[in-house]
Amino acid sequence: MDAETADADVDVKQKGSGFSPVLGLSIKPNDRFNLGIKYEFNTKLELENETKVDGTGRFPDGEKIRSDLPALLSVGVAFKATDRLNLAGGVHYFFDKAADYGRIEPNEELIDNNFLEFAFGIEYNVTPELLLSVGYLRTQTGVNEKYQNDLNYSLNTNTVGLGGSYAISQNLDLNLGFLYTMYEDDGIFIDYPGIGSVKESYARNNMVIAIGLDIKFPVR
């Protein structure tokens, strides 16, 4: 019982590389409407453990495990409503059920539905120099409780983002961005000998702040 709940030290790096073709298509019937379609093929990715310390016994040095990047289909639409207002939306569909994540159990026992994302954004030019934007992203995971563990888990999320750009000069733009991701809590029950059933909960939030400069070099 003590061994199962005790702290463990782990110092592991996992390295690997993969290759995947990407196909894209852009359709622009007029100056105000644009439709984009992209398909990324499944990326076979094999990671190798470089283990210095492994107090769990889960990461033997030199062991190779699969951790594929699933195929992805993206469809996006952009619409210029006015000279100042731009609208955009998109759907992203990840083919998780066909990817090899290196789990012992087959995917059909771990994943009920493929991963899905919905996104929407608004961009508005307040002045010729100042541009503001706001966006929303919803993700819907398709895994079941057999997939979840303390090292790898997948949760539904809601993300809101804010952005802005200011033209300091003709050749220099200042960009600011902020996003906040709210993960929906989930958990599984684990049976420990001598303790009983204990719920392991998964919850997190994520915040990103970004700043950047666009420098345009005049072409002569």
N, C-alpha and C positions, 0 to 999 in steps of 0.2 A: 504494500500500500504506500509506504513512504517513498519507494523508488519511483512509483508511477506519478507521484505529485511533486517530486523534488525538482529544484532548478537544474538546468543542464547548460553547459557551455558549448557553443557551436561557432566555429570559424571556417566558413566554406565559401569558395567562389565557384560559380558555374559559368562556363564559357561555351559558346557555340556560334555557328553562323548558318545562314540559309539563303536560298535564292528563290524568287517568285516573280513570274511575269505579271504585268499590270496592263489592262486594256481600258481605254477611255474614249468617250464620245461626247462631243459638245454640239448641241443643236440650237441655233440662234435664228429664229424665223424673222425677227425684227429687232430694232434698236432697244426695245424695252423688255424683251423676254429672252431668257436663256435656260435651256435644259441640259443638265450634265449627267452622264451615266458612267460609272467606273466599276470594273470587276478586278479584284485582286485574287489570284489563285492561292490555294493552300500552300503554306510554306513549311516544308519538312525541316524541323529544327531539332538537333540533337545536342544536349548540353552535357559537358563532362565536369565531374566534381574535382575541384582542387581543394582537398580537405587537410586542414592543419589540426583542428580540434573537433571532435564529434562526440558529444556527451549523450547523444540520443541513439546512435547506431543507425540512423536513417541515411547518412551520406558517406558511404564508403569511398575512399580516395580512388580516383580513376574511373569510377562507375559512370556509365553514360545512360541518360534518360531522355525520352522524347518530350518535347514541349512545343508542339506545333503552333504556328500562327494560323488561325482558320481562314478559309476563303471569305471574302467580303464583297458584297454587292451594295453600292451606294448610288442613290438617285437624288439629285438636287435640282431645285428650281429657284431662279432669281428673277425678280420683277421690279423694274424701275417705274414706280407708281407715278412719281412726279420728277422734276429736275432735281429736287432735293431729297426725296424719300425713296429708299430702296428696301425691298422686302425679299427674304430668302428663307427657304425651308428645305429639309432633307430627311431621308430615311436611310438607315444603314442596317444591313442584315448580315450577321456573322454566321457562317455555317459551322457552328461548334460541334455538332453531332458527328461530323465527318473528320474532325481533327483528332490527332493522337496526342493526348496530354500526359502520357506516361503513367496512367493509373492502372492498377491491377484489374479493377473492374472494367468491363466494357462500357462504352459511352451510353448505350441505351439504358443502362442501369443508373447512370449518374445525371444524364441530361434529358429532360422532358421536352424542351423546346429550344430552338436556336435563339441566340442573343439578338436583341432588337433595340435600335435607337431612333428617336424622333427629335429633330432639331428645328428651331425657328429663330429668326433674327430680324431686327429692324435697324436700319442705318439712316441717319438724318443729318444733312448739312445745315447747321444752324446759320453759319455765315460761310463765305468762300474759304475762310481759314480754319474754321472749327467744325469738326465732324464728331457726332456722338452715336453710340450704338448700344443695343441691349439684346440679349439672347437667352434662350432657354433650351436645355437638353434633358430628355427623359430616356433612361436606359432601363430595359426590362430583361433581367437574367432568366435563363431557362433551366438552371440546374436544380436538382432536388437535394434533400438533406444528406444523401450519401456522398455527394461531392464535397460538402463543406468540411473543413478542418482548420486547425489553428495556424497552418502555414499557407493554405490556399483556400480562399472562399470568394464567392461572387454574390453581390448584393444589388438590388434595384437602387437607382439613384435619381435625384432631381438636381440639376445644376442651373444656376443663374449666372449670367456674365454681363459686365458693363465695360465699355470701351470708349476711348476718345482719341482724337488726333488733332493736333494744332500745327498749322504751317507757320513756323517761325520766320522763314524766308522762302524765297522761290525754290531753293534747293535743299531745305532742311525742314523735316517734319518731326514733331515730338509725339510719341504714341504711349498711351497708358491703357492698362487692362487689369481687370479684376474678375475673378470667378470664385464661386462658393458651391461646393458639392455636398449635398445632404444624402447620406446613405441610409436606407431603410434597415432597421435592426432585424437580425435573424439569429438563430441558434439551434443547437442540437443537444440531445440528452445523451450523456456518456455514463455507462455503468462502471464504477470502480469497486473492486472487491473490498469488502469491509466498510465501505462508505455508502454505497447505493447509487442511485441515479442523480447525476449532477448536470445542470444545464450549462453548456459552453456558449457564451453569447458573442456575437460579432457585430460591432458597431464602430463607425468612424465618421469624421467630417474632414473635408479638405478645402483649403483656401490657397489661391494663387494670386500674387500681385506681380505685374510685369511692367517694365518701362523700356522703351527703345527709341532709337533715332533712325530715320530714313534720310540718307544723304544721296542727293541726285547730282551726278557729275555731268556738266553740260557737254554735249557732243558737238564738235566743230567739223 
